[in-house]
Amino acid sequence: MAPRLGSVEKNLVEMLREVIPSSDLATAKFILLPVLHHEHWTLYFVNRNHSCVDVLNSNNYPALQSKFRDHHKDLGRRIMKCLSDGLHEVSKRSIDRFGHYRNI
């Protein structure tokens, strides 16, 4: 039995269905997913060929006296699971879940 989607995932699925035809997802090698969190945009680049997700972020972590992983380790894991479940549902299961992909 497939896991049940929570309210965040349901909202994401509804939005994705409006903007992405499921037929296009089945053959996509890359998927670019912009994410807004606390007024900051991050771009998640799902690379299906290499089974990884690149996170493109403009934050200057040395100036913030912080590290990328401090901000994206737990948050990135939650975002990737939500995006993975949402795209899996929207694609009518033609896209495998990618929550286990490397987060670069």
NULOTI-471330 format. One record per residue: residue in one letter; x, y, z of N, C-alpha, C in turn. Coordinates in nm, 3 decimals, m for minus. Each point is the difference from the previous one (the first is absolute). Layout:
// NULOTI-471330
> type  nu  nv  nw  cau  cav  caw  cu  cv  cw
> a  X  Y  Z  X  Y  Z  X  Y  Z
...
***
This chain:
// NULOTI-471330
> type  nu  nv  nw  cau  cav  caw  cu  cv  cw
> m  0.084  m0.118  0.000  m0.084  0.118  0.000  0.089  0.125  0.000
> a  m0.033  0.096  m0.082  0.078  0.124  m0.010  m0.022  0.084  0.125
> p  0.104  0.076  0.043  m0.018  0.086  0.116  m0.102  0.109  m0.029
> r  m0.073  0.038  0.103  m0.100  0.106  m0.016  0.070  0.135  m0.004
> l  m0.051  0.087  m0.082  0.058  0.133  m0.012  m0.060  0.092  0.106
> g  0.085  0.082  0.062  m0.047  0.099  0.096  m0.050  0.123  m0.074
> s  m0.043  0.102  0.075  m0.058  0.119  m0.062  0.101  0.076  m0.085
> v  0.126  0.006  0.044  0.102  0.069  m0.079  0.019  m0.070  m0.133
> e  0.012  m0.132  0.003  0.019  m0.077  m0.122  m0.121  0.011  m0.091
> k  m0.120  m0.001  0.058  m0.122  0.014  m0.083  m0.002  0.134  m0.070
> n  0.036  0.107  0.071  0.005  0.132  m0.062  0.104  0.003  m0.111
> l  0.115  m0.061  0.025  0.105  m0.005  m0.102  m0.047  m0.077  m0.122
> v  m0.064  m0.113  0.021  m0.051  m0.081  m0.111  m0.097  0.081  m0.084
> e  m0.090  0.072  0.064  m0.097  0.082  m0.074  0.071  0.106  m0.083
> m  0.100  0.067  0.058  0.073  0.103  m0.075  0.079  m0.061  m0.115
> l  0.067  m0.112  0.024  0.078  m0.064  m0.106  m0.088  m0.047  m0.114
> r  m0.117  m0.050  0.031  m0.092  m0.045  m0.106  m0.041  0.114  m0.091
> e  m0.007  0.121  0.055  m0.038  0.116  m0.080  0.109  0.042  m0.097
> v  0.127  m0.022  0.037  0.109  0.056  m0.081  0.083  m0.103  m0.076
> i  m0.010  m0.128  0.036  0.084  m0.101  m0.066  m0.085  m0.114  m0.052
> p  m0.002  m0.021  m0.132  m0.070  m0.118  m0.053  0.071  m0.127  0.044
> s  m0.074  m0.099  0.048  0.061  m0.123  0.051  0.077  m0.074  m0.109
> s  m0.042  0.015  m0.127  0.071  m0.069  m0.108  0.141  0.054  m0.017
> d  0.021  0.129  0.026  0.134  0.058  m0.009  0.092  m0.052  0.109
> l  m0.055  m0.029  0.116  0.081  m0.046  0.112  0.058  m0.138  m0.023
> a  m0.073  m0.084  m0.069  0.043  m0.139  m0.018  0.135  m0.010  m0.072
> t  0.028  0.093  m0.090  0.124  m0.006  m0.079  0.104  0.103  0.042
> a  m0.031  0.080  0.100  0.092  0.106  0.042  0.126  m0.058  0.063
> k  0.115  0.050  m0.044  0.127  m0.040  0.061  0.033  0.088  0.119
> f  m0.046  0.124  m0.005  0.024  0.098  0.106  m0.132  0.065  0.036
> i  m0.013  0.035  0.126  m0.117  0.074  0.045  0.050  0.114  0.088
> l  m0.036  0.122  m0.033  0.037  0.117  0.079  m0.119  0.041  0.085
> l  0.023  0.010  0.129  m0.108  0.032  0.093  0.040  0.117  0.089
> p  m0.056  0.119  m0.025  0.030  0.113  0.089  m0.076  m0.017  0.132
> v  0.069  0.033  0.110  m0.060  m0.013  0.133  0.018  0.132  0.073
> l  m0.108  0.053  0.055  0.004  0.122  0.079  m0.017  m0.038  0.146
> h  0.098  0.038  0.083  m0.008  m0.030  0.143  0.051  0.122  0.077
> h  m0.083  0.056  0.084  0.035  0.120  0.077  0.055  0.111  m0.089
> e  m0.072  0.031  m0.106  0.033  0.108  m0.093  0.133  m0.020  m0.072
> h  0.046  m0.124  m0.010  0.125  m0.029  m0.072  m0.026  m0.112  m0.101
> w  0.040  0.025  m0.124  m0.018  m0.099  m0.107  0.121  m0.092  m0.007
> t  m0.028  m0.127  m0.020  0.101  m0.102  m0.025  m0.049  m0.081  m0.118
> l  0.092  m0.045  m0.084  m0.038  m0.080  m0.116  0.048  m0.143  0.019
> y  m0.094  m0.093  m0.002  0.032  m0.143  0.009  0.004  m0.056  m0.141
> f  0.115  m0.054  m0.039  0.024  m0.053  m0.133  0.006  m0.152  0.012
> v  m0.109  m0.066  m0.037  m0.008  m0.146  0.010  0.061  m0.058  m0.127
> n  0.111  m0.070  0.016  0.072  m0.060  m0.112  m0.028  m0.150  0.002
> r  m0.094  m0.042  m0.082  m0.040  m0.141  m0.001  0.107  m0.089  m0.061
> n  0.086  0.054  m0.087  0.107  m0.080  m0.060  0.104  m0.043  0.103
> h  0.031  0.090  0.093  0.106  m0.026  0.098  m0.055  m0.026  0.140
> s  m0.130  m0.010  0.013  m0.065  m0.029  0.129  0.050  0.093  0.111
> c  m0.007  0.130  m0.028  0.038  0.097  0.102  m0.085  0.125  m0.014
> v  0.002  0.081  0.104  m0.071  0.128  m0.001  0.102  0.108  0.034
> d  0.019  0.094  m0.092  0.086  0.115  0.026  m0.087  0.110  0.058
> v  0.049  0.063  0.105  m0.073  0.111  0.062  0.077  0.127  m0.032
> l  m0.061  0.087  m0.080  0.063  0.125  m0.040  m0.053  0.111  0.091
> n  0.094  0.066  0.068  m0.038  0.095  0.103  0.096  0.118  m0.005
> s  m0.052  0.120  0.010  0.083  0.120  m0.011  0.049  0.053  0.134
> n  m0.033  m0.066  0.111  0.046  0.047  0.131  0.152  m0.002  0.007
> n  0.055  0.103  0.061  0.144  0.009  0.025  0.025  m0.054  0.141
> y  0.019  m0.130  0.011  0.009  m0.064  0.132  0.121  0.046  0.081
> p  0.118  0.022  m0.059  0.111  0.052  0.082  m0.034  0.135  0.063
> a  m0.066  0.087  m0.076  m0.039  0.131  0.055  m0.104  m0.015  0.111
> l  m0.082  m0.105  m0.010  m0.101  m0.027  0.103  0.059  m0.078  0.117
> q  0.130  m0.032  m0.010  0.070  m0.083  0.099  m0.075  m0.131  0.023
> s  m0.030  m0.062  m0.111  m0.077  m0.124  0.002  0.047  m0.089  m0.114
> k  m0.062  m0.115  m0.012  0.031  m0.094  m0.108  m0.128  m0.041  m0.070
> f  0.015  m0.039  m0.125  m0.114  m0.045  m0.080  m0.078  m0.109  0.073
> r  0.071  m0.101  0.051  m0.065  m0.114  0.067  m0.079  0.043  0.123
> d  0.045  0.106  0.069  m0.074  0.047  0.118  m0.143  0.038  m0.037
> h  m0.017  0.054  m0.119  m0.131  0.047  m0.043  m0.078  m0.105  m0.078
> h  0.069  m0.087  m0.071  m0.069  m0.087  m0.095  m0.003  m0.148  0.035
> k  0.067  m0.041  0.105  0.001  m0.143  0.030  m0.141  m0.049  0.033
> d  m0.059  0.051  0.107  m0.134  m0.044  0.038  m0.108  0.057  m0.091
> l  0.012  0.130  m0.030  m0.098  0.064  m0.088  0.002  m0.065  m0.138
> g  0.120  m0.023  m0.053  0.012  m0.063  m0.132  m0.062  m0.138  m0.003
> r  0.018  m0.075  0.106  m0.059  m0.134  0.008  m0.154  0.008  m0.005
> r  m0.056  0.095  0.074  m0.147  0.016  m0.001  m0.050  0.048  m0.136
> i  0.072  0.097  m0.058  m0.040  0.052  m0.131  0.009  m0.109  m0.105
> m  0.110  m0.077  0.001  0.015  m0.106  m0.101  m0.108  m0.106  0.014
> k  m0.038  m0.035  0.122  m0.106  m0.099  0.017  m0.132  0.054  m0.054
> c  m0.031  0.124  0.033  m0.125  0.062  m0.047  m0.002  0.008  m0.152
> l  0.109  0.048  m0.060  0.007  0.011  m0.146  m0.003  m0.137  m0.066
> s  0.070  m0.095  0.060  0.004  m0.136  m0.054  m0.139  m0.062  0.000
> d  m0.069  0.008  0.113  m0.135  m0.057  0.008  m0.096  0.072  m0.094
> g  0.012  0.134  m0.008  m0.088  0.077  m0.086  0.020  m0.032  m0.148
> l  0.125  m0.005  m0.045  0.026  m0.031  m0.141  m0.037  m0.144  m0.033
> h  0.020  m0.090  0.093  m0.038  m0.140  m0.020  m0.151  m0.009  m0.025
> e  m0.076  0.074  0.078  m0.146  m0.001  m0.013  m0.044  0.067  m0.130
> v  0.056  0.118  m0.030  m0.039  0.075  m0.120  0.034  m0.076  m0.128
> s  0.112  m0.072  0.002  0.043  m0.073  m0.120  m0.074  m0.132  m0.018
> k  m0.099  m0.022  0.083  m0.075  m0.126  m0.002  0.095  m0.117  0.022
> r  0.096  0.024  0.089  0.098  m0.098  0.046  0.103  m0.039  m0.106
> s  0.012  0.079  m0.109  0.103  m0.030  m0.100  0.137  0.049  0.047
> i  0.002  0.091  0.097  0.125  0.045  0.060  0.016  m0.070  0.133
> d  0.112  m0.071  0.015  0.028  m0.063  0.128  0.027  0.107  0.104
> r  m0.027  m0.032  0.124  0.032  0.093  0.107  0.152  0.019  0.004
> f  0.043  0.123  0.028  0.142  0.031  0.001  0.047  0.051  0.135
> g  m0.078  m0.021  0.104  0.039  0.045  0.133  0.130  m0.061  0.048
> h  0.041  m0.112  m0.058  0.124  m0.067  0.038  0.120  0.050  m0.081
> y  m0.022  0.090  m0.097  0.110  0.051  m0.081  0.097  0.080  0.087
> r  0.125  0.008  m0.047  0.100  0.085  0.066  m0.043  0.144  m0.012
> n  0.018  0.074  0.107  m0.028  0.143  0.002  0.135  0.071  m0.005
> i  0.029  0.065  m0.113  0.132  0.063  m0.019  m0.010  0.149  0.026
***
